[in-house]
Amino acid sequence: MCAEGKTIEVEPGISICDAALNAGIRIEHACEKSCACTTCHVVVREGFTSLEPAEEKEEDLLDKAWGLEPESRLSCQAKVGDRDLVVEIPKYTINLVSEQH
């Protein structure tokens, strides 16, 4: 957890999720980054328009995410582009596996 924030540098084309994990930032990814859940949901506070648009499957899943905002993305699907991003990892997530539903 990095409540104060953390700055990392990554090459364009890596997913936000992989970039975070590679930098030691804990982010849930219950479906192992296969776009099958919402545990890696993030809010892109700056640089959102530099990301490729979300595909329909991601949009459908995002509708189920806790704390959905207009700049929400699944970090396993959103690839870093050529602009700086400011990404917030929500405090809560819906993880049906760990919650034993």
Secondary structure per residue as TSV (DSSP state, phi and psi in degrees):
chain	resnum	aa	ss	phi	psi
A	1	M	-	360.0	139.0
A	2	C	-	-133.2	74.3
A	3	A	T	-58.8	-30.7
A	4	E	T	-84.1	-9.5
A	5	G	-	98.5	159.9
A	6	K	-	-149.8	137.8
A	7	T	-	-104.3	129.4
A	8	I	-	-132.9	154.4
A	9	E	-	-115.1	133.3
A	10	V	-	-139.6	161.2
A	11	E	-	-78.9	143.7
A	12	P	T	-56.4	146.6
A	13	G	T	102.2	-15.9
A	14	I	S	-82.6	147.1
A	15	S	B	-71.8	153.2
A	16	I	H	-58.3	-39.6
A	17	C	H	-61.6	-50.4
A	18	D	H	-63.5	-38.8
A	19	A	H	-60.4	-44.8
A	20	A	H	-64.0	-49.7
A	21	L	H	-60.9	-42.4
A	22	N	H	-63.2	-25.8
A	23	A	T	-92.9	5.8
A	24	G	T	80.8	16.2
A	25	I	-	-90.7	122.3
A	26	R	-	-73.2	122.2
A	27	I	-	-141.4	130.0
A	28	E	-	-66.8	148.2
A	29	H	-	-157.6	68.4
A	30	A	T	-59.9	-30.0
A	31	C	T	-92.3	13.6
A	32	E	S	57.6	38.9
A	33	K	S	67.4	34.6
A	34	S	S	-104.8	12.6
A	35	C	S	59.0	50.9
A	36	A	S	-127.0	3.9
A	37	C	-	-151.0	-170.6
A	38	T	S	-123.0	14.9
A	39	T	T	-67.3	-21.8
A	40	C	T	-98.5	18.8
A	41	H	E	-57.2	133.4
A	42	V	E	-134.6	164.0
A	43	V	E	-115.5	123.8
A	44	V	E	-90.4	100.8
A	45	R	E	-75.1	-32.0
A	46	E	E	-140.0	140.6
A	47	G	-	89.4	9.4
A	48	F	G	-55.5	-41.6
A	49	T	G	-70.6	-12.0
A	50	S	G	-81.3	-10.9
A	51	L	S	-83.3	148.4
A	52	E	-	-63.6	147.8
A	53	P	-	-60.8	148.9
A	54	A	-	-68.6	143.4
A	55	E	-	-80.2	166.3
A	56	E	H	-58.2	-41.2
A	57	K	H	-60.7	-43.5
A	58	E	H	-64.1	-44.4
A	59	E	H	-58.0	-43.1
A	60	D	H	-62.0	-42.3
A	61	L	H	-68.2	-40.8
A	62	L	H	-58.3	-31.2
A	63	D	T	-58.2	-21.0
A	64	K	T	-99.4	-2.8
A	65	A	S	-73.8	144.4
A	66	W	T	-71.7	132.8
A	67	G	T	72.2	31.1
A	68	L	-	-56.6	134.9
A	69	E	-	-130.5	164.9
A	70	P	T	-58.0	-27.4
A	71	E	T	-100.4	23.3
A	72	S	E	-78.0	144.3
A	73	R	E	-145.5	158.7
A	74	L	E	-85.5	121.8
A	75	S	T	-66.9	-19.7
A	76	C	T	-74.3	-18.3
A	77	Q	T	-105.0	-28.7
A	78	A	-	-80.0	119.6
A	79	K	B	-98.1	137.4
A	80	V	-	-64.1	134.7
A	81	G	-	-100.7	-140.9
A	82	D	S	-104.5	12.7
A	83	R	S	-119.0	154.0
A	84	D	-	-65.4	145.5
A	85	L	-	-120.1	147.7
A	86	V	E	-117.7	117.1
A	87	V	E	-119.7	132.7
A	88	E	E	-109.8	129.7
A	89	I	-	-93.7	116.0
A	90	P	-	-57.4	151.3
A	91	K	S	-65.8	-32.4
A	92	Y	-	-119.8	155.7
A	93	T	-	-145.8	159.5
A	94	I	-	-99.4	111.7
A	95	N	-	-125.3	95.0
A	96	L	T	-66.0	-25.0
A	97	V	T	-70.6	-52.7
A	98	S	T	-72.2	-23.3
A	99	E	T	-89.0	0.4
A	100	Q	T	55.1	50.4
A	101	H	-	-91.4	360.0
